[in-house]
Amino acid sequence: MGTESSGASVEISEPLLHDSDDKIKAVDSDSDDRIPEWKDQITIRGLVVSAVLGSLFCIITHKLNLTVGIIPSLNVAAGLLGFFFVKSWTGLLGKLGFSVAPFTRQENTVIQTCVVACYGLAFSGGFGSYLIAMDERTYNLIGSDYPGNRAEDVINPSLWWMSGFMFVVSFLGIFCLVPLRKVMVLDYKLTYPSGTATAMLINSFHTKSGAELAGKQVHALGKYLSISLIWSCFKWFFSGIGDSCGFDNFPSFGLALFKNTFYFDFSPTYVGCGLICPHIVNCSVLLGAILSWGFLWPLISQYSGVWYPADLGSNDFKGLYGYKVFIAIALILGDGLYNLIKIIAVTLKEISNKSNKQRNLPVVKEALDQYLHGDESSEVALEQKKRDAIFRKDRIPTWVAGAGYLGLVVISTATMPIIFPPLKWYLVLCSYILAPALAFCNSYGTGLTDWSLASTYGKIGLFIIASLVGSDGGVIAGLAACGVMMSIVSTAADLMQDFKTGYLTMSSAKSMFISQLVGTAMGCVIAPLTFWLFWSAFDIGSPDGPYKAPYAVIFREMAILGIEGFSELPKHCLAMCVGFFMAAVAINLLRDVTPKKISQFIPIPMAMAVPFYIGAYFAIDMFVGTVILFIWERVNRKDAEDYAGAVASGLICGDGIWTIPSAILSIFKVNPPICMYFGPSSR
């Protein structure tokens, strides 16, 4: 999934790229097996497994979205668990004497596609950003007297309108680029590194040595899932009533640092994220936490009563809270706009110079080159021809894609103004006219760099529509337009990743297309339902609770900025925002112009921005994860490459599973029996 909530999303299947030549040859030798027809690649058992895993990963994505906003890829976990469930099912039925169809890599690919399409909507659906930014709590948090923040611009979450919104916007991205699949995959030969890595992972499962390693990885995932689940359950007993008790508020470095959010909160999820994310991402997050909560906020707070009124609440935008939010927005926009311009420039350059495209791709790894192109031997050439023939075999008629897109445009143009009255039909129609071009840019850029900029395209749509509509409904219109743009460009990029994966696993393009449709339909139901579990059980959006929904405030403030401008910012806040915006651009430029041996140590501004608003505690957890991985790589690099993704996925999944019983207990008003609290000793 090309997730890009904070720029820190990464593909965790990269460690599995370091396969031996023997394994690659083994994969090639398997290609002589009979390729199932596209209908046989989509099975009932595969769809059931996809629904179960899609539900689990939606819950995990919501939890991360509503807490810190950093969402790592769960593709390895999806591939491993899909392989494990179906293999276990077929093995059990075989022992009982039933005749079962063999589990093929094509079916494995269909499961992967369904799961990723399903839980991808938990991110692009805006449940932690633009949709929840419309609710009453976010309105109250910003303040009823804040210019541009009107009570009329409030739409509280409802299961029905959220599901309807998902259905009318989520399928458009699938249809808009289908006719270009051969151009992107066969003609341009775009790398799509995450899609390629996923294909290599799935192919390796279906070899003898790969299946043995997959079994060990599943065992590691299950072991750490159990540990994480038990630990999360244990923590619950000490978390008391409210948000100040338990291990989540453990002053690991003393009470003084605890007040500035520097503490380790024993979260398996964030430690798992630290194991998955690259070291530079984790270090960037920690650097951002130190810069903001260690220096900047304590420094600004000394000017309380001078730069801003001293008697303001901790969540008043006219005070320190305003600096936190707007400086974070400046970093996010600076990083996002720089990378948008860079990727568009790279895309235009590559399109105009196709003859050099293979040599100039910025993210082509040696292992991928070996796997994709080999040594030009006859065996590799035959393999390539076979893949090309299979990819071309099951055609998806252009008229189907065109009719599907036009039909959905008509439905959506009529429906969106009913759900969001300020978003007029002609604005929706204009968005859909521009969307295919933007979807192509994002998909092409993702194929080159593995970085989807869906969130950046969404923010641009937010500013434009909010400013066009103005003060009379511009906030709701801008947020809704952001959702339209994010959904289309994100889904289109995901589809092309899936086509690349299907091409390399010799799966039918038609089965990939249909499985993406099915997975999206699942997501339109499962993502709102799992979000509603959180909404019903927890205090979503409370700045002092665990589910702060940090991007809700940020997105609503962006919409207000698009209407009102910068007139109401606290003193010197605009100057600071400009400084941090320029710093984000300069740091990105420095990363691009310096040699890799230097640029690999330069921080990522988008990752630095996340703790500015949220706090430093999760940065500590993620840094613990990266330290564990660093030591593991030094002690036994091969084991770290093989098992780090599985261990991290287990930690994240176990903590995510506990969310379900925890939510049920909260709904039935069953409170933890103990409040473990820390305070200064009496004098």
N, C-alpha and C positions, 0 to 999 in steps of 0.2 A: 504494500500500500504506500502510495506516495504521500505520507502524512506530512503536514507542515504546520502544526499549531504554533510552534515556537522556533522553528528552524532547527530544532535539536533532534527531530525524528530521524532514526537511522534504520538501516536494514541489517538484521542480526544474523542473516545467513552468510555473511561475508567470511567468517572463520571457516566455513565448510568449502570455500573455494580452493583450499590448498590440498586437493586430492592428488594422489599419485597418478603417474601415467598408466599404471596397471588398472586403476579404477576407471579411468576414462576409456581405456580399451574395452574394459568389461561392459561399460555402458554401450559402447558402439556395437559390441558383439550381440547384445540383446536386441538390437534393432531389427534382427531378422525375424523376430517373433511376429505373429500375425497382428496387424493393427485393427482393433475393433472398429466397427461402424460407429458413426457419431451418436446414434441412438443408444448403442450399447455402452458408451462412455458415461452416460448420465443414468444412474441407477437409483432405485428407491433407498437402498442402504446408504448410498453416498449422500443423498439429500437429507436423510435423517441425521447422519453424523454432522453434516454442514449446519443444520439448524441448532443442534446441541452446542457445537463449538462456537457458532455465531452468537448465541445467547451469552455464553461465558465471556467471550471477548468483547461484546458490547458492554457488559457490566464492568469489565476492567477498563475499557476506554472511557466510559462515563466517570468512573472513579478518578482516573488520572486527569480528565478534562475538568472536573469540578474541584480538584485539589490544587494541582500545580500547572496543568496545561501542557506538560511534556509527555508525548505519546510515542514510545519506541515501537518499532515494527514487531508484530507477533507472528510473522510468517513462519519462522522455524517451529514455533509451538503448534501452529495450525497444521503444518506439514507432518510433524512428528505424531501429534495426537490423532490426526486423520488416518495416517498409516497404521498406528497402533490399534485404533478402534475397529477398523475394517479387517485388519489381519487377525485380530483376536476373534472377531465374529465369524469369519470364514473358517478359522481353525477349530472353533468350538463346534460349529455345524458339521464340519468334516468328521470330527471325532464321533459325533452322534449318528453318523451314517448318511447325512443329507448330502445331496449333490449341489455344490455351489459354484458359481462362476468365479474364475480367478480374479484376483485383485491386480489390476494393471496400473501402469504409471499414468495412463490417460485418465482413468477414473480418479486416481490420486490428484491429478491436476484439476479436474472438475471440482473436487471437494475444496481444494485450496482456493480456487477462484470464487466459489460460493461464499466461503467463510470470509475472505478478504473483502468481497463486495458488501457483505452483510455488516461487518463491524466497521467498515470504512464510513458508513452512514452515521455511525455514532459520533464521528468527528466532523465530517462535512455537513451533517444535519444541524450543527450549531447549538447542540444541547448545552454546551458549556460556554457559548460565546454569543452569537447574534440573536438566537431565539430567546434565551433566558435574559438577554439585555433588555427585552421588552417588558419584563415583569414589574410588579409593583414594588417589590423589595429593592430592586436596583434603582428604580425611580426615587424611592425614599432615601436610599443610601447616598445618592448624589445630592438630594435636597430639593424640596418643593419650591424653595425660593431661588434656586440656581437658574440663571438665564438660559432659556432654550429647553429646560427640562419641564415639560408640561404634563399635567395629570391626564390630559387626553391621549397622550402618547404612551399608553399602558395597555398591554395585552397579556394577561396572565396565562401560563401554560395550561393547555387542555389536551387530553389524549386525542380527541377527535380532530381538532384543527391541525395539530402537529402531524398526525398520521396523514391527513389529507394533503398538507403542504409537502410532505416527503414524497407522496405518490405523484404529485403533479410536476415536481422539479427533478427528481432523482434519475429518471430514465432518459432525460434529454441528452445528457452527455454520452450515453451509450450509443444512441442512434446517429449523432452528428458527425462522428469520424469513422464510422464503419467502412464507408467506401474507400478510405485511404489506408486501410490496413496493409495491403500489399505494398503500397508505396513506402510506408514507414518501416516495415519489417524486411521486405525482400529487396526493394530498390535502394533505399537509403541505408539499409542494414544498420539501423540504429541499435546501440548496444543494450539499452534498458538494463543496467547492471543488476538491479534487484530482481527483475523478471528472469534474467539469465541465471543468477545465483539460485533462485528458487527452482528453476528447471534442473540445474545440476544436482541440487539437493534431492529432488523427487527421483531423478534418474538413478542416483546412487542408492536410494532405498530399494530399488528393484534389481539390484545385483546381489550376489551371495555375500560379498564382503561388506557392501553398503547396508544390507539388511541386518547384518550382525552388529555394525556400529549403531544403526538406528535403534536396535533393541536396547543397547547399552545407554543410548541417549534418553530413550523413553524411561528407562529405569531411574536414571539420574533426575529427570524431570519429575517423575512420580514421588521420588524420595524427598526432594526439596519442596514439592507441592504439599506433601503431608506435614513436613516440619513447619512450613509457613502457615498452613491452616491451623495446626495445633497452637502455634505461638500467637496467632491473631485471636483465637478463642480465649487463650490464657490472659492476654492483655485486656480483653473486654471486661473480665471480672473486676478489674481494678480501676476502670475508667469512670465510675460514678455517674452522677447526674451533672449535666453541664459540660463545659469544654476545658476545664482547668485541672482535671484529674488524670491519673494513670501514666503509663509509660510514654504516651504521646506528649507529655509535658514534663519530661525528666530532665532536670538541670544538669546535664552531663559535665559542663564546664564551669559550673558555679552560677549563682543567682544573678550576678551582674550581667554576664553574657546572655543568660536566659532571657532577661528583659529585652535584649536586642535580637532575640530569636536564634541565637547561636546555641544549639543543643542537638543531641542525637536522639531521635524519637523512636528508634527501634522499629522502623517500618520496613518489612520485607519487600514491599513494592518499590520503594525508592532505591533500596540497596540493589534490587534486581535491575532497575533502570541503569544504575551505575555500572553494573556488569555488562550491560548491552551497549550503552552509548560509548562512542570513542572517548579516549582519555581527554582529548582537547575540549570536547563538549562538557564533560564533568568539571574539568579545571576552569573552564570559562564560567560555568554556573557559580562555582565557589568564589572565583575572582569578583564576579558581579555582586555576590552576597557581601564580601568583605568591603568592597568599594562603597556599596550603598548603606548597609546596616552597621558596618564597622566605622565608617568615616563620614559619609555625606549626610545621612539623616541626623546623627548626633550633632554635626556641625550646624546644620540648618536649625535644629531645635534650640540652639543657643540664642538664636535671633527671634525667638518667640516673643511677641509683644512689640517687635520692631518691623519685621517683614510681614507678619500676620498677627491677628488678634490672639492674645494668650489664652483666652477663655473658651476657645473652640473645642468641640469634641474630637476624639481621635480619628473619626471618619468624616470629618468636614472637609470638603474640597477647597475651601478658602484657606486651609491651614496646611500642616505638614503632609497630610494625606494627598492633597492636590499635587505637591511636588513628586511624591512617589508614583502616582498614576501617570502624570504627563511626561515625566522624564522617561519612564518605561515605554510609553507610546512613541516618544521621539527615537529611542534606540530601535524599536521594532520597525518603525517606518523607514528609518535610514538604512537599516540592513535590508529590508524587503525591497525597497525601491532600487537600491544599488544592484541587487542580484537579479531583479526583474529586467533592468536595462542591460545588464551583462548577458543574460541568457538570450534575450531577444537579439542582441548584437551577434552572439555566437550562432544563433539559429539562422539569421539572415546570411551570415558569412558562409555557413555550411551549405545552405540551399543554393547560393550563387556559385559555389565552388565544389560541386559534387565529386569531381575527379580526385579531390584531396581529402574527402570527408573521413575516410578510414584512418588516415595518418594523423588528422588533426583532432580526433575525438578526445576530449579532456579526461574522460574517465574510462579508459580502456586498460584493463589489467592484463598482465602477461598471461595469467592463468586462463582468463577468458579468451584471449586470442588463441591460445593453444587449443582450447576446447572447441572454439567456433571455427577456426580456420585450419588448424593442424599444419602438416608439412606438405600440403598439396598432393598427397599421395592419392592413388586411385580409390583407395578405400574411403578416404575422407570425402573425395569428390562424389562418390556414389551416395554416401550418407547425406551430403548436402542436397543432391538431386532428389533423394527420397523425401527429405523434409519439405523441400519446395513443392513437390508433387502433392503431398498430403495436405499442405497448407492451402494449395489452390483447389483441391478436389471438391470440397463441400462449399460451394459458393453461397454467399449471402447476397441476394439480388439487391442492386442499388435502389430499385424502386421501393423495396421493403424499408430500407434505412430512410429514404426520403419521405415516404408516406408516414412512417412512424414519427419522424421528427416534426413534420408539419402538423400531424394530428395532435401530438402532444403540445405543440406551440398553441394551437387553437384552444385546447382544453385549459392549458395553464393561463393563457391570456384572459380567458373568461373567468377563471377560478380565483386567481391571485388577488384581484381587487375585492372579491367577496371576503377573503380571509384577512387581507390588509387593505382597508378602504383608501388610505392615503396613496397607495401605489396604483396609479391609474393604468388603464389597459395599454395605452400607447407607450408608456415607459417600459412595461413588461415586454411588449412587442419589439421595441428597440433593443432591449437587452438580448432577446433571442436572435435578432438579426446579427448582432456583433459576436454572440457567444461562440459560433463555430470557429471564427478566426482566432479568438483568444484560446479556445480549447486546443486548436492546432499548435499554437505557440507553446502552450504549457506542455502538451504531449511530446512535441519535438524536443523541448528543453529537458524534459524528464528523461527522454531517450539518450540525450547527450551527457547529462550531469547527474542523473538519478535524484534530482531535487524538484519536487512539485511545488510550485508557487501559488497554489490555489488560494491560500489565505490572503496573499498579497493582491491577487486579482479581485478577491472579494472586498478588500478594504478600499481599493480604487473605485469599485462600483458603489460602495457605501458613500464615499465622499461626494461623488458626482451626483447621484440621485438625491442625497440629502440636501445638497446645495441647490439643485434644480427645483425641488418641491418647496423648500423654504421652511419657515417657522410653523406653518400650518400643516403638520403631519410629516415633516421631513425626517424626523427621528425614526418613526416606524417604517416609512418608505425606504430610507437608506439601509436599515438593518435587513429588511426583506430582500432588497436588491442584492445585498451582500450574500445572502443565502442562495439566491438564484445563480449568481456568478460562481460562487464556491462549488456548488453542487455540480454544475455542468463541467467546469474545467477539471475538477478533481476526478469525477467519474470517467471522463474521457481519457485522462492519463492512466488511470487504473486499468481501463480496458486494453489500451495498447501494451501495457506491461503484461497483461494476461495473454494477449496474442503472441507476444514474444516467448513467454513461458510455454504456451501450447505448441508453438513452432518447434521449440527445442525438445519437447517431450513427444513429438509426433502426434499431438492431439489435434482433432478436427477444429478448424476455425469456427464451424457452426456450433459445435459443442461448447466452445469457449464463450461464444456470443450468448447462447441460451443459458449457460450456467451463470454468466454475469447478470442476465435478466432475472433469473430465479433468485440469485443471491441478493440482488437489489430489492426484489419484492419481499424477501425475508426481512431485510434490514428495515424496510418501510414499516413493518409490523413490530419486529423485535426491538429495534432501537428506541422507539417511543415508549414501548411497554417497560423496558428495563430502566429507562430514564424515570418513568413514573414511579417505579419502585423507590428510587432515591428521593424523588420529590415528595412522596407520601411519608417516607420514614425519617428523613433527616431535615435539618434546618439549612436548606440550600441558600447560599448567598450571604450568610452571616459572616461578617469580616472577622469575628472572633472564634468561629467554629472551624471544624476540620474541612467542611465543604464550602470554601470561600467563593467558588466560581469566579476566579480572578478576572477572566476575560469578559465577563458580562459587563462589569463597570467600564473596562477599557473600550469595548465596542460601543457602548452607549455614549461615552464621552467623545469618541471619534465622530459619531453621528452629530452630536451637539456642536463639535468644532466645525463640522462642515456647514453648519447653519449660522452659528454665532461668531465664529472666528476666535481670537485669542484675548478678547477684552477682559474676561473675568479671571484670568490666571492670577495666582498669588504673585507678590512682588519678586522680581528677578527670575521668576519661573520660566518665562518665555526665553530669556537670554540663555538660561541653562539648557532648555530644550533644544535651542538652535545649536548650542555647543555640543551636546550629546548626539544630535542628528549628524552633524558634520564629523564628529569623532567616529560614529558608526561607519560612515562612508569611507573615511580615511583608513580605518583599520581594515575594512574589506579590500580596499585598493592595495594596501600594504601586503595583505595575504596573497593577492594575485600577482604582484610584480616581484616579490622576493623569491629566491630559490626555495624548493620544497624543504630542504634541511633547516631553513629558518622559518618558513611560513607555518610549518606544522606546530610551532610553539606560540603562534600569534592567536589570541583568543577570538571567539566568534561573538560578535555583538548581540545577535538575537538570543543566544544562550545566556549571555550576561544580563540581559534585560529581565528575564523571568523572575529572579529573586528580588529585584528592586521593589516590586509591589507586594509579593507574597510573603517573603521572609527568608531567613538563611537556613532554617532547620532541614529542609529537604536537600539543600546543597551539601550539607554535612553527610547525610545518608548516601547520596549519590557518590560523594568523594570516597566514602568507606568502600563502596562497591568497586570504584576504579582502583583503589589501593589493593584490594583483594585480587582483582584481575591482574594488576601489574606484577604482584609477587608471584601469582600463579604462573604467569607467562615466563618469569625468570626461573622458576623451579622446574616446570615441565610445560614447554610451549605447546607441544602436540596435544596434551590433555586439555589445556586451556582452549585451544582452537576447536577441539571436538566437543567439549562439554560445557563451556561457559554459557553459550546461548540456551542450552537445555536447563542448566541450573537457574539462570536468571528467569527464564519463562516459568519454571516451577515456583520460584519465590513470588512472582507477580500473580500467577494463577491461583495459588493457595490463598493469598490475601484477598484476591478478588472473589473467590468462592465464599469466604467467610462473610462478605458483604451481604449475601442473601439471607442467612439466618439472623445476622445482626439487624438487617432492615425489618425482618418479620417481628423480631423481639421489640423493636422500637415502635412499630405500628400497633402492637398489642400492649404498649406502655409497660413492658417488662424492663426495669432498669438494672444496671449492674449493681451488685450488692456492696461493693467497696469503692471508696474514693481515696486513691493514693495521691497525697498532696505534699508538696515540698515548700517550706518557708524558712525564713531566718530563725535561728535558735533564739530563745528568750535571753535577755541580758539580766 
